[in-house]
Every structure is written in structure tokens, then in C-alpha cells.
């Protein structure tokens, strides 16, 4: 397998370094993220809408971890901001931060699908 390089939404070279150039594992992580992201976003949305801050904190933290595995720093930063907001008691910025997370995730998903399509 030869996963192409990409620096748009994630740092493939960082992933390769951390995962010992195991491209099969990288592809598995891509596919797992694509399998799980919609349910994770839906859980975050539900927590945002219900202002359930403990749930929001937990779900944003899990999204941050999943994105960290991919070296997808835009999603990591957006999820971290949402998690931090929940830690601080939420507020009006939660909706804006969730919208930013959705954009980051959608862009990452597009890139992941493109990368997998070239394998």
C-alpha cells in the first residue's frame, strides 16, 4: 500500500513517524474514523443542543483523541476548544464552536475519502 502524502487537513508524515510507517495501520485508522465520525458528531450535537456539558466534554474529548490518531490538527483544535468551553460551563460560544468542528470534520472526511480512493 502507498498512502499519498497530504498536508491539507492532517500531517501524514507525522502519522507515519508515530506509527512506524505502517501504512496498513494508517489505512485502518482512516477507515475507522470514517465509520465512526457521523455518530460521534451526532452525539456532540445532541449534547450541545441539550446543554449537557458533561456529555459534551466527554464526546469532544473522544473526537479530539480520534483526530489526534490521524494527526488531524484542525479537528483536534476545534474539538479541544469545544471541550474547554464545556469545562468552563458552556455558554453562547458552544454553538459556534460546534459549527467550526463540523466544518473541520467535513473537510477531513473529504480528504480521507480522497486518499483512500487513491489506494
Backbone as a printed PyTorch tensor [residue, N CA C, xyz], in Angstrom:
tensor([[[  0.8440,  -1.1650,   0.0000],
         [  0.0000,   0.0000,   0.0000],
         [  0.8950,   1.2350,   0.0000]],

        [[  0.4350,   2.2770,  -0.6630],
         [  1.2230,   3.5020,  -0.6840],
         [  0.2880,   4.6870,  -0.5110]],

        [[  0.1100,   5.1150,   0.7300],
         [ -0.7780,   6.2300,   1.0190],
         [ -0.0850,   7.5160,   0.6190]],

        [[ -0.7340,   8.3130,  -0.2380],
         [ -0.1140,   9.5560,  -0.6910],
         [  0.0600,  10.5450,   0.4590]],

        [[  0.9950,  11.4480,   0.2850],
         [  1.2010,  12.4930,   1.2850],
         [  0.0960,  13.5290,   1.1960]],

        [[ -0.2000,  14.1310,   2.3300],
         [ -1.2000,  15.1850,   2.3900],
         [ -0.8680,  16.0880,   3.5600]],

        [[ -0.9330,  17.3710,   3.3350],
         [ -0.7060,  18.3190,   4.4260],
         [ -1.8820,  19.2630,   4.5690]],

        [[ -3.0000,  18.9340,   3.9460],
         [ -4.1350,  19.8360,   3.9610],
         [ -4.8550,  19.7810,   5.3020]],

        [[ -5.4270,  18.6670,   5.6700],
         [ -6.2030,  18.5420,   6.9040],
         [ -5.4680,  17.7300,   7.9670]],

        [[ -4.4070,  17.0730,   7.5730],
         [ -3.6740,  16.2320,   8.5150],
         [ -2.2230,  16.1510,   8.0810]],

        [[ -1.4090,  15.6600,   8.9640],
         [  0.0170,  15.5330,   8.6910],
         [  0.3500,  14.0450,   8.5610]],

        [[  0.2960,  13.5570,   7.3220],
         [  0.5510,  12.1420,   7.0610],
         [  1.9660,  11.7580,   7.4980]],

        [[  2.9140,  12.6530,   7.2800],
         [  4.2950,  12.3370,   7.6710],
         [  4.4070,  12.1430,   9.1760]],

        [[  3.6770,  12.9330,   9.9530],
         [  3.6600,  12.7470,  11.4070],
         [  3.0540,  11.3880,  11.7620]],

        [[  1.9670,  11.0320,  11.0810],
         [  1.3550,   9.7110,  11.3190],
         [  2.3430,   8.5960,  11.0150]],

        [[  3.0050,   8.7080,   9.8830],
         [  3.9760,   7.6720,   9.5020],
         [  5.0660,   7.5360,  10.5610]],

        [[  5.5620,   8.6600,  11.0320],
         [  6.6210,   8.6380,  12.0390],
         [  6.1290,   7.9770,  13.3220]],

        [[  4.9420,   8.3710,  13.7800],
         [  4.4090,   7.8260,  15.0320],
         [  4.0310,   6.3620,  14.9180]],

        [[  3.6090,   5.9370,  13.7320],
         [  3.1130,   4.5730,  13.5530],
         [  4.1100,   3.6740,  12.8320]],

        [[  5.3620,   4.0890,  12.7950],
         [  6.4050,   3.2360,  12.2260],
         [  6.2180,   2.9430,  10.7500]],

        [[  5.7170,   3.9140,  10.0000],
         [  5.4970,   3.7570,   8.5510],
         [  4.5710,   2.5960,   8.2050]],

        [[  3.6930,   2.2310,   9.1250],
         [  2.7700,   1.1170,   8.9070],
         [  1.5400,   1.6350,   8.1520]],

        [[  1.6330,   1.6110,   6.8300],
         [  0.5610,   2.1700,   6.0090],
         [ -0.7300,   1.3720,   6.1130]],

        [[ -0.6400,   0.0880,   6.3810],
         [ -1.8480,  -0.7140,   6.5780],
         [ -2.5900,  -0.2210,   7.8240]],

        [[ -1.8520,   0.0610,   8.8930],
         [ -2.4630,   0.5930,  10.1090],
         [ -3.0480,   1.9820,   9.8670]],

        [[ -2.3410,   2.8010,   9.1190],
         [ -2.8500,   4.1370,   8.7970],
         [ -4.1700,   4.0200,   8.0490]],

        [[ -4.2430,   3.1340,   7.0860],
         [ -5.4880,   2.9370,   6.3240],
         [ -6.6090,   2.4620,   7.2440]],

        [[ -6.2920,   1.5780,   8.1920],
         [ -7.3020,   1.1170,   9.1570],
         [ -7.8150,   2.2910,   9.9790]],

        [[ -6.9170,   3.1590,  10.4370],
         [ -7.3360,   4.3260,  11.2180],
         [ -8.2040,   5.2670,  10.3930]],

        [[ -7.8610,   5.4520,   9.1270],
         [ -8.6990,   6.2690,   8.2380],
         [-10.1130,   5.6820,   8.1750]],

        [[-10.1810,   4.3890,   7.8960],
         [-11.4880,   3.7310,   7.7340],
         [-12.2950,   3.7610,   9.0360]],

        [[-11.6180,   3.5850,  10.1580],
         [-12.3140,   3.6150,  11.4490],
         [-12.8840,   5.0030,  11.7190]],

        [[-12.1190,   6.0370,  11.4270],
         [-12.6210,   7.3940,  11.6200],
         [-13.8520,   7.6140,  10.7370]],

        [[-13.7710,   7.2050,   9.4800],
         [-14.8980,   7.3750,   8.5560],
         [-16.1270,   6.5930,   9.0190]],

        [[-15.9050,   5.4750,   9.6310],
         [-17.0150,   4.6550,  10.1310],
         [-17.6910,   5.3140,  11.3310]],

        [[-16.9040,   5.9790,  12.1830],
         [-17.4090,   6.4650,  13.4690],
         [-17.7780,   7.9470,  13.5340]],

        [[-17.2670,   8.7580,  12.6140],
         [-17.3760,  10.2080,  12.8090],
         [-18.8160,  10.7140,  12.8510]],

        [[-19.7040,  10.1680,  12.0380],
         [-21.0780,  10.6850,  11.9790],
         [-21.8000,  10.4770,  13.3090]],

        [[-21.6510,   9.3040,  13.8940],
         [-22.2840,   9.0380,  15.1930],
         [-21.6830,   9.9200,  16.2770]],

        [[-20.3660,  10.1290,  16.2170],
         [-19.7060,  10.9820,  17.2140],
         [-20.1990,  12.4260,  17.0860]],

        [[-20.2980,  12.9290,  15.8530],
         [-20.8100,  14.2960,  15.6620],
         [-22.2540,  14.4170,  16.1330]],

        [[-23.0420,  13.3850,  15.8740],
         [-24.4410,  13.4150,  16.3150],
         [-24.5270,  13.4520,  17.8360]],

        [[-23.6840,  12.6980,  18.5080],
         [-23.6480,  12.7170,  19.9760],
         [-23.2380,  14.0870,  20.4980]],

        [[-22.2600,  14.6980,  19.8400],
         [-21.8330,  16.0410,  20.2420],
         [-22.9580,  17.0400,  20.0160]],

        [[-23.6170,  16.9440,  18.8720],
         [-24.7290,  17.8490,  18.5640],
         [-25.8300,  17.7270,  19.6080]],

        [[-26.1620,  16.5060,  19.9630],
         [-27.1950,  16.2810,  20.9700],
         [-26.7900,  16.8960,  22.3100]],

        [[-25.5410,  16.7380,  22.6850],
         [-25.0540,  17.3160,  23.9440],
         [-25.0730,  18.8440,  23.8870]],

        [[-24.6940,  19.4090,  22.7460],
         [-24.7360,  20.8660,  22.5800],
         [-26.1700,  21.3580,  22.6980]],

        [[-27.0810,  20.7300,  21.9490],
         [-28.4810,  21.1680,  21.9510],
         [-29.1180,  21.0460,  23.3260]],

        [[-28.7570,  20.0100,  24.0590],
         [-29.3130,  19.8050,  25.3910],
         [-28.5160,  20.4850,  26.4880]],

        [[-27.4180,  21.1260,  26.0910],
         [-26.5190,  21.7920,  27.0540],
         [-26.1070,  20.8350,  28.1800]],

        [[-25.8460,  19.5800,  27.7680],
         [-25.3480,  18.5720,  28.6930],
         [-23.8240,  18.6330,  28.6620]],

        [[-23.2680,  19.4340,  29.5380],
         [-21.8490,  19.7620,  29.4700],
         [-20.9410,  18.5820,  29.7550]],

        [[-21.3300,  17.6940,  30.6600],
         [-20.5010,  16.5110,  30.9180],
         [-20.4300,  15.6270,  29.6780]],

        [[-21.5740,  15.4250,  29.0280],
         [-21.6030,  14.6320,  27.7950],
         [-20.8010,  15.3300,  26.7030]],

        [[-20.9620,  16.6410,  26.6050],
         [-20.2440,  17.4120,  25.5890],
         [-18.7360,  17.2980,  25.8000]],

        [[-18.3120,  17.4500,  27.0130],
         [-16.8860,  17.3520,  27.3350],
         [-16.3420,  15.9760,  26.9430]],

        [[-17.0550,  14.9310,  27.3140],
         [-16.6190,  13.5600,  27.0250],
         [-16.5870,  13.2900,  25.5150]],

        [[-17.6360,  13.6650,  24.8220],
         [-17.7240,  13.4010,  23.3810],
         [-16.6860,  14.2130,  22.5990]],

        [[-16.5000,  15.4690,  22.9770],
         [-15.4930,  16.2960,  22.3060],
         [-14.0960,  15.7300,  22.5610]],

        [[-13.8780,  15.2350,  23.7680],
         [-12.5850,  14.6390,  24.1060],
         [-12.3250,  13.3990,  23.2450]],

        [[-13.3440,  12.5850,  23.0410],
         [-13.1760,  11.3850,  22.2130],
         [-12.8970,  11.7620,  20.7560]],

        [[-13.5960,  12.7960,  20.2560],
         [-13.3400,  13.2530,  18.8850],
         [-11.9110,  13.7690,  18.7730]],

        [[-11.4680,  14.4940,  19.7860],
         [-10.0980,  15.0120,  19.7930],
         [ -9.0900,  13.8600,  19.7450]],

        [[ -9.3270,  12.8320,  20.5210],
         [ -8.4330,  11.6810,  20.5220],
         [ -8.4090,  10.9630,  19.1900]],

        [[ -9.5690,  10.7600,  18.6030],
         [ -9.6380,  10.0950,  17.2950],
         [ -8.8950,  10.9020,  16.2410]],

        [[ -9.0680,  12.2120,  16.2670],
         [ -8.3910,  13.0720,  15.3000],
         [ -6.8910,  13.1230,  15.5630]],

        [[ -6.5040,  13.0420,  16.8270],
         [ -5.0770,  13.0240,  17.1640],
         [ -4.3940,  11.8150,  16.5410]],

        [[ -5.0790,  10.6810,  16.5330],
         [ -4.5170,   9.4820,  15.9080],
         [ -4.1960,   9.7110,  14.4360]],

        [[ -4.9530,  10.6130,  13.8020],
         [ -4.7690,  10.9120,  12.3800],
         [ -3.8580,  12.1140,  12.1510]],

        [[ -3.3570,  12.7050,  13.2230],
         [ -2.5900,  13.9560,  13.1170],
         [ -3.4080,  15.0050,  12.3660]],

        [[ -4.7070,  15.0200,  12.6430],
         [ -5.6450,  15.9590,  12.0140],
         [ -5.8290,  17.1520,  12.9510]],

        [[ -4.8830,  18.0690,  12.8650],
         [ -4.7720,  19.1050,  13.8780],
         [ -5.9120,  20.1260,  13.8520]],

        [[ -6.5550,  20.3470,  12.7140],
         [ -7.7070,  21.2460,  12.6720],
         [ -8.8650,  20.7080,  13.4920]],

        [[ -9.1370,  19.4170,  13.3600],
         [-10.2000,  18.7870,  14.1400],
         [ -9.8000,  18.7330,  15.6110]],

        [[ -8.5350,  18.4220,  15.8710],
         [ -8.0560,  18.3790,  17.2580],
         [ -8.2880,  19.7320,  17.9290]],

        [[ -7.9000,  20.8050,  17.2680],
         [ -8.0570,  22.1390,  17.8470],
         [ -9.5230,  22.5040,  18.0520]],

        [[-10.3690,  22.1890,  17.0790],
         [-11.7890,  22.5160,  17.1910],
         [-12.4500,  21.7110,  18.3100]],

        [[-12.1240,  20.4320,  18.4080],
         [-12.6900,  19.5930,  19.4710],
         [-12.1750,  20.0330,  20.8370]],

        [[-10.8950,  20.4060,  20.9070],
         [-10.3240,  20.8820,  22.1710],
         [-10.9990,  22.1690,  22.6260]],

        [[-11.2920,  23.0690,  21.6990],
         [-11.9690,  24.3190,  22.0480],
         [-13.3630,  24.0400,  22.5950]],

        [[-14.0570,  23.0790,  22.0000],
         [-15.3880,  22.7030,  22.4700],
         [-15.3080,  22.0470,  23.8460]],

        [[-14.3350,  21.1830,  24.0260],
         [-14.1220,  20.5400,  25.3170],
         [-13.8020,  21.5870,  26.3920]],

        [[-12.9370,  22.5230,  26.0740],
         [-12.5880,  23.5890,  27.0210],
         [-13.7920,  24.4500,  27.3710]],

        [[-14.6210,  24.7400,  26.3760],
         [-15.8200,  25.5330,  26.6280],
         [-16.7530,  24.8010,  27.5900]],

        [[-16.9010,  23.5070,  27.3890],
         [-17.7380,  22.7100,  28.3040],
         [-17.1530,  22.7320,  29.7110]],

        [[-15.8300,  22.6660,  29.8100],
         [-15.1620,  22.7380,  31.1200],
         [-15.4440,  24.0580,  31.8280]],

        [[-15.5620,  25.1170,  31.0350],
         [-15.8050,  26.4510,  31.6000],
         [-17.2860,  26.7480,  31.8200]],

        [[-18.1490,  25.7850,  31.5550],
         [-19.5710,  25.9880,  31.7940],
         [-20.3870,  26.2850,  30.5610]],

        [[-19.8020,  26.0970,  29.4050],
         [-20.5330,  26.2980,  28.1540],
         [-20.7560,  27.7540,  27.8710]],

        [[-21.9080,  28.0650,  27.3610],
         [-22.2200,  29.4410,  27.0310],
         [-22.5690,  29.5680,  25.5650]],

        [[-22.6830,  30.8110,  25.1430],
         [-23.1050,  31.0910,  23.7760],
         [-22.1080,  30.5960,  22.7380]],

        [[-20.8450,  30.4780,  23.1180],
         [-19.8440,  30.0650,  22.1360],
         [-19.9250,  28.5870,  21.7700]],

        [[-20.6630,  27.7990,  22.5220],
         [-20.7420,  26.3570,  22.2490],
         [-21.3040,  26.0980,  20.8500]],

        [[-22.3380,  26.8150,  20.4620],
         [-22.9240,  26.6040,  19.1290],
         [-21.9230,  26.9600,  18.0310]],

        [[-21.2350,  28.0660,  18.1990],
         [-20.2410,  28.4940,  17.2210],
         [-19.0900,  27.4930,  17.1510]],

        [[-18.6380,  27.0290,  18.2960],
         [-17.5400,  26.0620,  18.3290],
         [-17.9400,  24.7290,  17.7110]],

        [[-19.1940,  24.3270,  17.9320],
         [-19.6690,  23.0910,  17.3130],
         [-19.7100,  23.2510,  15.7890]],

        [[-20.1810,  24.3870,  15.3170],
         [-20.2300,  24.6280,  13.8690],
         [-18.8240,  24.5630,  13.2630]],

        [[-17.8420,  25.1110,  13.9620],
         [-16.4560,  25.0450,  13.4790],
         [-15.9620,  23.5980,  13.4440]],

        [[-16.2970,  22.8270,  14.4690],
         [-15.9110,  21.4210,  14.4950],
         [-16.5080,  20.6810,  13.3090]],

        [[-17.7690,  20.9230,  13.0240],
         [-18.4330,  20.2510,  11.8960],
         [-17.6980,  20.5590,  10.5910]],

        [[-17.3500,  21.8070,  10.3610],
         [-16.6300,  22.1850,   9.1420],
         [-15.2880,  21.4570,   9.0700]],

        [[-14.5490,  21.4530,  10.1660],
         [-13.2450,  20.7830,  10.1880],
         [-13.3830,  19.2890,   9.9100]],

        [[-14.3690,  18.6650,  10.5410],
         [-14.5720,  17.2240,  10.3440],
         [-14.9740,  16.9380,   8.9010]],

        [[-15.8820,  17.7360,   8.3500],
         [-16.3210,  17.5120,   6.9660],
         [-15.1540,  17.6360,   5.9920]],

        [[-14.2840,  18.6010,   6.2170],
         [-13.1200,  18.7560,   5.3380],
         [-12.1710,  17.5750,   5.4840]],

        [[-11.9850,  17.1120,   6.7020],
         [-11.1360,  15.9480,   6.9360],
         [-11.7170,  14.7110,   6.2670]],

        [[-13.0160,  14.5060,   6.4070],
         [-13.6810,  13.3430,   5.8080],
         [-13.4950,  13.3520,   4.2930]],

        [[-13.6590,  14.5060,   3.6760],
         [-13.4600,  14.6200,   2.2310],
         [-12.0390,  14.2080,   1.8540]],

        [[-11.0750,  14.6810,   2.6340],
         [ -9.6940,  14.3260,   2.3410],
         [ -9.4260,  12.8360,   2.5590]],

        [[ -9.9310,  12.2960,   3.6560],
         [ -9.7260,  10.8660,   3.9180],
         [-10.3040,  10.0070,   2.7990]],

        [[-11.4970,  10.3370,   2.3680],
         [-12.1270,   9.5610,   1.2870],
         [-11.3100,   9.6590,   0.0170]],

        [[-10.7810,  10.8470,  -0.2640],
         [ -9.9320,  11.0130,  -1.4430],
         [ -8.6530,  10.1980,  -1.3490]],

        [[ -8.0310,  10.2050,  -0.1940],
         [ -6.8050,   9.4280,  -0.0010],
         [ -7.0740,   7.9370,  -0.1370]],

        [[ -8.1390,   7.4640,   0.4710],
         [ -8.4680,   6.0380,   0.3860],
         [ -8.8380,   5.6470,  -1.0390]],

        [[ -9.4500,   6.5820,  -1.7570],
         [ -9.8280,   6.3090,  -3.1380],
         [ -8.6390,   6.1400,  -4.0710]],

        [[ -7.4740,   6.6320,  -3.6460],
         [ -6.2700,   6.5200,  -4.4750],
         [ -5.4320,   5.3050,  -4.1130]],

        [[ -5.8780,   4.5330,  -3.1520],
         [ -5.0900,   3.3410,  -2.7540],
         [ -5.3040,   2.2130,  -3.7430]]])
